[in-house]
Amino acid sequence: MYGRTFANVLIGILSLWSVYAVLTSVLGVPIVFPMSSGGEAGVPLWRLHVIRQAVFGTFAFYGIMHLLHGSKEVYPVHFLRTFLFSLGLMGLLSLTQDILNGTAVFWTDWAIAIFFIWAGSVLLFASAPKFKRLFGSK
């Protein structure tokens, strides 16, 4: 479906954006995804809460996986896709909660949350092994 090259390009673009966001933040200009300035107010509080929940969700996922399956090595792309899924899911939950509370939600906020879920899906399919071991053990 999606090629590994496409996933690598996506990872490269997100990595460059992350470096840019860190550098501009150090210079005093907070940048929020995709490329808008936080302005005087900085990063909106609800986005900071979503990021915090995504970190906790990712930690919970790996903690539960450790308890169920023990310690296993995982590739960095596994962590990245887990975090992107968690970020998108927490964003969707936060936006849904805002709608239920009667708060106005912009379509761009929905698009960003869906983008993170889509990016996690691309990494999921691109990092899957080509051949699964169906019979036998290691």
N, C-alpha and C positions, 0 to 999 in steps of 0.2 A: 504494500500500500504506500507507505512513505519510505523513502530511502534514507539510509544512514547519512548520506551527504546533506539532505535537507535538514535532518535533525542537528547535524554539526553546524550548519549555517545558523539555525535558530539559536543554538547554544552560544555561538560566537556573537550574534547580535545582542542577545540578552546580557552576555558578559561585558561587551563594550558599553552597553547602556548602564550597567551596574558600576563600572569604573568611572564613567562620566558623572553619574549621580553622586558617588562618593567624593570625587574631586570638587564638584560644585558645592557640595555640602560643606566641605572643609573651607572653601572660599566664602562661605556665608550665604549661598544661594541654594535653598533646598529645592530639589527637582522631584516631582512625583510622576509616576508612570501615567501616560507614555512619555511626554516631553513637556509638561507644563510646570511653570515655576510656582512654588508655594507662596511666593509673594511675602508680604509683611506678616501674615498669620502663620506661615510655615506650612507644614504638612497637616492636612485636616485630621482631627482627632479620631474620627471613625476609621480612617485608613490605618492609623497607628494601632488601633485596637484589632483590626483585621490581621495585621502582620503579627501581632502578639499572639492571637489565637491560632494562627497558622504555625507559628513556632511550637506552641504547646501541642497542637494536633500532630505535628511531625514527631515530636518527642514521644507522645503517647503511642503513636503507631510503632515506632522502633522499640519502645519499652515493652509493649504487648507482644511484638514479634520475638523479642528476646526471651520473654517468659514462656512463650509457646514452643519456640523452636531452638532455643539456645543461641549462643553467639555464632554468627556467620559473617563472613566478609561480604560487604556490599560495595559495588562500584559507586563512584561519585555521582554518576548519572542516575542511579537509583534514589539517592538522597534528593537530587534536584527534582526529579519527577514527583517524588512524594511531597516535597515542599510546594511545588507548583499546584498539584492537586489540592493540597490543604489550603493554600492561599485562595484558589478559585472557589472552593467549597465554602470557606469562611466568609468570603466576599459575598457570595450568593445568599448565605444565611443572614448576614448583616443587612443586605439590601432588602430582603424579604421582611425582616423585622422592622425596618424603617417604613416600608409600605403599610404593614399592619398597624404601625403607630401613627399613620397619617402624614409622615414626612415625605416631601417631594424627593424623588430619585431620578437622576438624569440617565438617559439611555447609554451615555458613555461609561457610566459606572458599571452597568450590566455588561457592556462590551468588554471591559477590562477583566472582569471576573471570568467571563466565558473564554477570553483569550488565554488566561492562565490554565484553565482546565484543558483547552485545546492543546496548548504547548506541552502540558503533562502527558496528554494522550499521544502526541507525536513522539515524545521520548519513550513512552511505554512500548509502542510498536517498533520503534527503531532499535531499541536496546534488547528486544527479545532474541533469544538464541535462535539460530536458523533451524536447528534440528533439536527437538526435545527427546530426551532419553525416556522412552516409554517402558522399556523392560530392563530389568536388572538394576543393580546398585553400583555405586562407585567401585 
